[in-house]
């Protein structure tokens, strides 16, 4: 299976008079759900899908706690997750900086391990016009 991509024109905002240039944009070919991941884990080892679900649920809880405490979460063969902060309004003096006023939020950054990063070099690519967007499910209000 190849990674689908489309080609899109983009202008350089620093050079608005120049013609647009064309860039590859990865197109998702679908998604794998949490339930499917648990089933695949169960197929590859001695745990049941329920065991995998319980383990992954605990993993998510531990990751939230660790990231909330400012820790980097590192998985040897996968990569690491860390927090960065968005400063909405910087201050002129350090003593004027207040977290509840000047920090607009946080982002989680994923950095893949080298083996996973190298694996991307084995990918093949298939040009597509664009993949149809999945329609959002309507919310049921009750």
Residue frames as a rotation matrix with the C-alpha (Angstrom) as fourth column:
UNK 1
0.581 0.814 0.000 0.00
0.814 -0.581 0.000 0.00
0.000 0.000 -1.000 0.00
UNK 2
-0.448 -0.728 0.519 1.25
0.739 -0.628 -0.245 3.45
0.504 0.273 0.819 -0.87
UNK 3
-0.403 0.253 -0.880 0.82
0.590 -0.663 -0.461 6.75
-0.699 -0.705 0.118 0.96
UNK 4
0.235 0.538 0.809 -1.72
0.957 -0.274 -0.095 8.80
0.170 0.797 -0.580 -1.02
UNK 5
-0.433 -0.348 -0.831 -0.88
0.491 -0.865 0.106 12.43
-0.756 -0.363 0.546 -1.72
UNK 6
0.657 0.554 0.511 -2.32
0.749 -0.397 -0.531 15.31
-0.091 0.731 -0.676 -3.68
UNK 7
-0.535 -0.817 0.215 -0.55
0.842 -0.537 0.054 18.30
0.071 0.210 0.975 -5.15
UNK 8
0.611 0.755 -0.240 -1.56
0.776 -0.631 -0.007 21.80
-0.156 -0.182 -0.971 -4.11
UNK 9
-0.012 -0.547 0.837 -0.45
0.578 -0.687 -0.440 25.27
0.816 0.479 0.324 -5.17
UNK 10
0.568 0.132 -0.812 0.78
0.785 -0.384 0.487 27.60
-0.248 -0.914 -0.322 -2.47
UNK 11
0.593 -0.353 0.724 1.94
0.157 -0.831 -0.534 31.19
0.789 0.431 -0.438 -2.67
UNK 12
-0.318 -0.756 -0.572 4.87
0.879 -0.010 -0.477 32.44
0.355 -0.655 0.668 -0.66
UNK 13
0.693 0.675 -0.253 3.41
0.720 -0.633 0.285 35.11
0.032 -0.380 -0.925 1.69
UNK 14
0.173 -0.715 -0.677 6.82
0.356 -0.595 0.720 36.83
-0.918 -0.366 0.151 1.74
UNK 15
-0.870 -0.435 -0.230 6.81
-0.083 -0.331 0.940 37.05
-0.485 0.837 0.252 -2.08
UNK 16
-0.045 0.988 0.149 3.16
0.115 0.153 -0.981 37.65
-0.992 -0.027 -0.121 -3.07
UNK 17
0.300 0.135 -0.944 4.08
-0.804 -0.497 -0.327 38.68
-0.513 0.857 -0.040 -6.64
UNK 18
-0.751 -0.638 -0.172 5.67
-0.639 0.634 0.435 35.32
-0.168 0.437 -0.884 -7.45
UNK 19
-0.011 0.707 -0.707 3.72
-0.675 0.516 0.527 32.48
0.737 0.483 0.472 -9.02
UNK 20
0.588 0.249 0.770 2.52
-0.768 0.471 0.434 29.75
-0.255 -0.846 0.468 -6.68
UNK 21
-0.553 -0.738 -0.387 4.67
-0.774 0.627 -0.087 26.65
0.307 0.251 -0.918 -6.29
UNK 22
0.451 0.770 -0.450 3.35
-0.600 0.635 0.486 23.11
0.660 0.051 0.749 -6.03
UNK 23
-0.570 -0.574 0.588 3.75
-0.814 0.294 -0.501 20.91
0.115 -0.764 -0.635 -2.96
UNK 24
-0.452 0.379 -0.807 2.76
0.116 0.923 0.368 17.38
0.884 0.073 -0.461 -1.97
UNK 25
-0.328 0.441 0.835 0.07
-0.930 -0.306 -0.204 17.09
0.166 -0.844 0.511 0.71
UNK 26
-0.993 -0.034 -0.116 -0.44
-0.011 0.982 -0.190 13.71
0.121 -0.188 -0.975 2.39
UNK 27
-0.163 0.987 0.009 -4.03
-0.823 -0.141 0.550 12.48
0.544 0.083 0.835 2.19
UNK 28
-0.589 0.032 0.807 -5.35
-0.610 0.637 -0.471 10.17
-0.530 -0.770 -0.356 4.90
UNK 29
-0.693 0.321 -0.645 -6.72
-0.417 0.552 0.722 6.98
0.588 0.770 -0.249 3.35
UNK 30
0.372 0.817 -0.440 -8.76
0.118 0.429 0.896 6.22
0.921 -0.385 0.063 6.45
UNK 31
-0.105 -0.397 0.912 -8.27
-0.901 -0.350 -0.256 5.72
0.420 -0.849 -0.321 10.15
UNK 32
-0.338 -0.008 -0.941 -7.79
0.268 0.958 -0.105 2.91
0.902 -0.287 -0.321 12.60
UNK 33
0.471 0.633 0.614 -9.95
-0.439 -0.436 0.786 3.02
0.765 -0.639 0.073 15.71
UNK 34
-0.252 -0.494 0.832 -8.96
-0.965 0.062 -0.256 2.29
0.075 -0.867 -0.492 19.29
UNK 35
0.503 0.552 0.665 -11.09
-0.589 0.782 -0.204 -0.88
-0.632 -0.289 0.719 19.14
UNK 36
0.944 -0.190 -0.271 -9.29
-0.140 0.515 -0.846 -2.06
0.300 0.836 0.459 15.99
UNK 37
0.024 -0.980 0.195 -5.89
-0.715 -0.153 -0.682 -1.39
0.698 -0.123 -0.705 17.57
UNK 38
-0.102 0.005 0.995 -6.87
-0.914 0.394 -0.095 -3.48
-0.393 -0.919 -0.035 20.61
UNK 39
0.841 0.463 0.279 -8.05
-0.305 0.833 -0.462 -6.31
-0.447 0.303 0.842 18.34
UNK 40
0.703 -0.644 -0.302 -4.80
-0.252 0.171 -0.952 -6.25
0.665 0.746 -0.042 16.35
UNK 41
-0.208 -0.757 0.620 -2.73
-0.923 -0.058 -0.379 -6.31
0.323 -0.651 -0.687 19.54
UNK 42
0.249 0.400 0.882 -4.74
-0.710 0.695 -0.115 -9.32
-0.659 -0.598 0.457 20.72
UNK 43
0.982 0.133 -0.132 -4.05
-0.187 0.637 -0.748 -11.08
-0.015 0.759 0.651 17.39
UNK 44
0.440 -0.891 -0.109 -0.29
-0.331 -0.048 -0.942 -10.57
0.835 0.451 -0.316 17.77
UNK 45
-0.672 -0.696 0.255 0.28
-0.485 0.154 -0.861 -11.62
0.560 -0.702 -0.441 21.37
UNK 46
-0.695 0.310 -0.649 -1.23
0.483 0.870 -0.101 -13.51
0.533 -0.384 -0.754 24.29
UNK 47
-0.851 0.438 -0.288 -3.44
0.019 -0.523 -0.852 -10.75
-0.524 -0.731 0.437 25.68
UNK 48
-0.119 0.891 0.438 -7.12
0.957 0.220 -0.189 -10.38
-0.265 0.397 -0.879 24.91
UNK 49
-0.245 0.127 0.961 -8.58
0.547 -0.801 0.245 -7.28
0.801 0.585 0.127 23.28
UNK 50
0.810 0.582 0.069 -10.02
0.232 -0.427 0.874 -6.36
0.538 -0.692 -0.481 26.70
UNK 51
0.481 -0.735 -0.478 -6.55
0.758 0.075 0.648 -6.65
-0.440 -0.674 0.593 28.29
UNK 52
-0.453 -0.657 0.603 -5.08
0.875 -0.456 0.162 -4.45
0.168 0.601 0.782 25.55
UNK 53
0.193 0.625 0.757 -7.86
0.361 -0.762 0.537 -1.89
0.912 0.170 -0.373 26.04
UNK 54
0.924 0.150 -0.352 -7.31
0.376 -0.180 0.909 -1.77
0.073 -0.972 -0.223 29.80
UNK 55
0.098 -0.978 -0.182 -3.55
0.885 0.003 0.465 -1.39
-0.455 -0.207 0.866 29.32
UNK 56
-0.498 -0.283 0.820 -3.88
0.739 -0.633 0.231 1.36
0.453 0.721 0.525 26.72
UNK 57
0.574 0.735 0.361 -6.49
0.329 -0.610 0.720 3.18
0.750 -0.294 -0.593 28.82
UNK 58
0.766 -0.368 -0.527 -4.04
0.541 -0.076 0.838 3.13
-0.349 -0.927 0.141 31.74
UNK 59
-0.262 -0.902 0.344 -1.27
0.951 -0.180 0.250 4.33
-0.164 0.393 0.905 29.42
UNK 60
-0.069 0.321 0.945 -3.32
0.518 -0.798 0.308 7.35
0.853 0.511 -0.111 28.37
UNK 61
0.900 0.430 -0.072 -4.07
0.257 -0.390 0.884 8.19
0.352 -0.814 -0.462 32.02
UNK 62
0.434 -0.825 -0.363 -0.38
0.718 0.073 0.692 7.93
-0.544 -0.561 0.624 32.97
UNK 63
-0.365 -0.560 0.744 0.64
0.901 -0.413 0.131 10.05
0.234 0.718 0.656 29.96
UNK 64
0.399 0.599 0.694 -1.83
0.344 -0.800 0.492 12.78
0.850 0.043 -0.525 30.93
UNK 65
0.939 -0.074 -0.335 -0.47
0.319 -0.171 0.932 12.81
-0.126 -0.982 -0.137 34.48
UNK 66
0.105 -0.994 -0.007 3.17
0.859 0.087 0.505 12.86
-0.501 -0.059 0.863 33.37
UNK 67
-0.311 -0.186 0.932 2.70
0.780 -0.611 0.139 15.58
0.543 0.770 0.335 30.74
UNK 68
0.643 0.650 0.405 0.68
0.249 -0.678 0.692 17.62
0.724 -0.344 -0.598 33.25
UNK 69
0.844 -0.429 -0.322 3.65
0.320 -0.079 0.944 17.39
-0.430 -0.900 0.070 35.63
UNK 70
0.672 -0.577 -0.465 6.06
-0.696 -0.706 -0.129 18.64
-0.254 0.410 -0.876 32.96
UNK 71
-0.056 -0.709 0.703 7.65
-0.219 0.696 0.684 15.26
-0.974 -0.116 -0.194 32.28
UNK 72
-0.252 -0.096 -0.963 8.71
-0.965 0.093 0.244 13.93
0.066 0.991 -0.116 28.87
UNK 73
0.483 0.439 0.757 7.01
-0.430 0.872 -0.232 10.62
-0.763 -0.214 0.610 28.09
UNK 74
-0.209 -0.701 -0.681 9.46
-0.973 0.079 0.217 8.37
-0.099 0.708 -0.699 26.22
UNK 75
0.786 0.361 0.501 8.70
-0.254 0.929 -0.269 5.09
-0.563 0.084 0.822 24.47
UNK 76
-0.057 -0.977 0.207 11.93
-0.091 0.211 0.973 3.37
-0.994 0.037 -0.101 23.42
UNK 77
-0.639 -0.246 0.729 10.85
0.591 0.449 0.670 2.20
-0.492 0.859 -0.141 19.94
UNK 78
0.312 0.863 0.398 8.17
0.948 -0.255 -0.192 4.79
-0.064 0.437 -0.897 19.26
UNK 79
-0.235 -0.392 0.889 9.36
0.414 -0.868 -0.273 8.24
0.879 0.304 0.366 20.32
UNK 80
-0.701 -0.051 -0.711 8.71
0.700 -0.243 -0.672 10.87
-0.138 -0.969 0.206 22.94
UNK 81
0.280 0.830 0.483 5.91
0.677 -0.528 0.513 13.25
0.681 0.183 -0.709 23.86
UNK 82
-0.623 -0.456 -0.635 6.54
0.769 -0.503 -0.394 16.62
-0.140 -0.734 0.664 25.50
UNK 83
0.500 0.832 -0.240 4.66
0.806 -0.548 -0.223 19.84
-0.317 -0.082 -0.945 26.22
UNK 84
-0.743 -0.560 0.366 5.21
0.619 -0.783 0.058 23.27
0.254 0.270 0.929 24.74
UNK 85
-0.097 0.694 -0.713 3.40
0.720 -0.446 -0.532 26.44
-0.687 -0.565 -0.457 25.80
UNK 86
-0.097 0.161 0.982 1.78
0.821 -0.544 0.171 29.19
0.562 0.823 -0.079 23.76
UNK 87
-0.550 -0.112 -0.828 2.41
0.618 -0.721 -0.313 32.69
-0.562 -0.684 0.466 25.08
UNK 88
0.335 0.796 0.504 -0.44
0.942 -0.277 -0.189 34.95
-0.011 0.538 -0.843 24.04
UNK 89
0.867 -0.066 0.494 0.91
-0.018 -0.995 -0.100 38.23
0.498 0.078 -0.864 25.32
UNK 90
0.061 -0.909 -0.412 4.62
0.844 0.267 -0.464 38.44
0.532 -0.320 0.784 26.09
UNK 91
0.925 0.199 -0.324 5.76
0.361 -0.729 0.582 40.90
-0.120 -0.655 -0.746 28.74
UNK 92
0.594 -0.734 0.328 8.66
-0.278 -0.571 -0.773 43.31
0.755 0.368 -0.543 28.84
UNK 93
-0.301 -0.664 0.685 9.74
-0.904 -0.030 -0.426 42.13
0.303 -0.747 -0.591 32.31
UNK 94
-0.625 -0.016 -0.780 9.92
0.017 0.999 -0.035 38.57
0.780 -0.035 -0.625 33.66
UNK 95
-0.948 0.223 -0.226 8.30
0.246 0.069 -0.967 39.61
-0.200 -0.972 -0.120 36.94
UNK 96
-0.485 0.810 -0.329 5.21
-0.767 -0.575 -0.286 40.87
-0.420 0.114 0.900 35.05
UNK 97
-0.547 0.234 -0.804 4.59
-0.540 0.635 0.553 37.48
0.640 0.736 -0.221 33.45
UNK 98
-0.374 0.534 0.758 1.55
-0.751 0.305 -0.586 35.69
-0.544 -0.788 0.286 34.95
UNK 99
-0.964 -0.077 0.254 0.62
0.053 0.883 0.467 32.18
-0.260 0.464 -0.847 33.88
UNK 100
-0.246 0.958 0.145 -3.13
0.729 0.281 -0.624 32.79
-0.639 -0.048 -0.768 34.07
UNK 101
0.487 0.385 -0.784 -2.84
-0.115 -0.861 -0.495 35.94
-0.866 0.331 -0.375 31.92
UNK 102
0.086 -0.619 -0.780 0.02
-0.873 -0.425 0.241 35.35
-0.481 0.660 -0.577 29.50
UNK 103
-0.900 -0.354 0.254 -0.13
-0.209 0.863 0.460 31.63
-0.382 0.362 -0.851 28.73
UNK 104
-0.223 0.839 -0.497 -2.80
-0.974 -0.211 0.081 30.86
-0.037 0.502 0.864 26.12
UNK 105
0.839 0.534 0.101 -2.46
-0.531 0.845 -0.062 27.09
-0.119 -0.001 0.993 26.22
UNK 106
-0.149 -0.870 0.471 -0.28
-0.578 0.463 0.672 24.08
-0.802 -0.172 -0.572 25.70
UNK 107
0.558 0.221 -0.800 0.53
-0.793 0.425 -0.436 21.74
0.244 0.877 0.413 22.83
UNK 108
0.512 -0.411 0.754 1.77
-0.150 0.822 0.550 18.17
-0.846 -0.395 0.359 22.88
UNK 109
0.304 -0.537 -0.787 4.74
-0.952 -0.152 -0.264 17.57
0.022 0.829 -0.558 20.59
UNK 110
0.836 -0.088 0.541 5.58
0.025 0.992 0.123 14.06
-0.547 -0.089 0.832 19.36
UNK 111
0.202 -0.841 -0.502 9.14
-0.972 -0.233 -0.001 13.30
-0.116 0.488 -0.865 18.28
UNK 112
0.948 0.231 -0.221 9.63
-0.271 0.947 -0.174 9.87
0.169 0.224 0.960 16.66
UNK 113
0.394 -0.835 0.384 12.60
-0.126 0.365 0.922 7.65
-0.910 -0.412 0.039 17.51
UNK 114
-0.308 -0.642 -0.702 15.20
-0.772 -0.263 0.579 7.25
-0.556 0.720 -0.415 14.76
UNK 115
-0.883 -0.032 0.468 14.09
0.164 0.914 0.371 3.74
-0.439 0.405 -0.802 13.74
UNK 116
0.095 0.988 0.119 10.51
0.695 0.020 -0.719 4.91
-0.713 0.151 -0.685 13.22
UNK 117
0.408 -0.024 -0.913 11.75
-0.377 -0.915 -0.144 8.00
-0.832 0.403 -0.382 11.40
UNK 118
-0.652 -0.726 -0.219 13.98
-0.547 0.251 0.799 5.88
-0.525 0.641 -0.561 9.14
UNK 119
-0.496 0.535 0.684 11.01
0.509 0.817 -0.271 3.63
-0.704 0.214 -0.678 8.37
UNK 120
0.476 0.713 -0.516 9.38
0.000 -0.586 -0.810 6.52
-0.880 0.385 -0.279 6.47
UNK 121
-0.255 -0.657 -0.709 12.17
-0.792 -0.279 0.543 6.17
-0.554 0.700 -0.450 3.87
UNK 122
-0.900 -0.052 0.432 10.66
0.121 0.923 0.364 2.80
-0.418 0.380 -0.825 2.88
UNK 123
0.028 0.993 -0.113 7.27
0.141 -0.116 -0.983 4.32
-0.990 0.012 -0.143 2.01
UNK 124
-0.774 -0.075 0.629 6.01
0.633 -0.073 0.771 4.51
-0.012 0.994 0.104 -1.55
UNK 125
-0.559 0.524 -0.643 3.68
-0.090 -0.809 -0.581 7.25
-0.824 -0.267 0.500 -2.71
UNK 126
-0.489 0.505 0.711 0.63
0.870 0.345 0.353 7.41
-0.067 0.791 -0.608 -4.96
UNK 127
-0.979 0.131 -0.153 -0.67
-0.146 -0.985 0.088 10.65
-0.139 0.108 0.984 -6.44
UNK 128
-0.317 0.943 0.099 -4.43
0.940 0.327 -0.100 11.17
-0.126 0.061 -0.990 -6.08
UNK 129
-0.185 0.305 0.934 -6.60
0.377 -0.856 0.354 14.12
0.908 0.417 0.044 -7.03
UNK 130
-0.656 -0.034 0.754 -7.83
-0.694 -0.365 -0.621 14.24
0.297 -0.930 0.216 -3.42
UNK 131
-0.826 0.373 -0.423 -9.65
0.449 0.889 -0.093 11.81
0.341 -0.266 -0.902 -1.20
UNK 132
0.041 0.913 0.407 -13.28
0.115 -0.409 0.905 12.45
0.992 0.010 -0.122 -0.31
UNK 133
-0.770 -0.253 0.586 -13.73
-0.488 -0.358 -0.796 14.03
0.411 -0.899 0.153 3.09
UNK 134
-0.637 0.537 -0.553 -15.67
0.663 0.748 -0.038 11.97
0.393 -0.390 -0.833 5.59
UNK 135
-0.040 0.707 0.706 -18.91
-0.110 -0.705 0.700 13.65
0.993 -0.049 0.106 6.57
UNK 136
-0.905 -0.232 0.357 -19.25
-0.346 -0.089 -0.934 14.57
0.249 -0.969 0.001 10.22
UNK 137
-0.494 0.755 -0.431 -21.92
0.747 0.623 0.234 12.73
0.445 -0.206 -0.872 12.14
UNK 138
-0.063 0.563 0.824 -24.77
-0.196 -0.817 0.543 14.91
0.979 -0.127 0.162 13.27
UNK 139
-0.961 -0.255 0.108 -24.89
-0.131 0.075 -0.989 15.50
0.244 -0.964 -0.106 17.00
UNK 140
-0.079 0.946 -0.314 -27.91
0.459 0.314 0.831 14.13
0.885 -0.079 -0.459 18.74
UNK 141
-0.832 -0.133 0.539 -29.15
-0.347 -0.633 -0.692 16.49
0.433 -0.762 0.481 21.42
UNK 142
-0.191 0.791 -0.581 -31.43
0.359 0.607 0.709 15.07
0.913 -0.073 -0.401 24.00
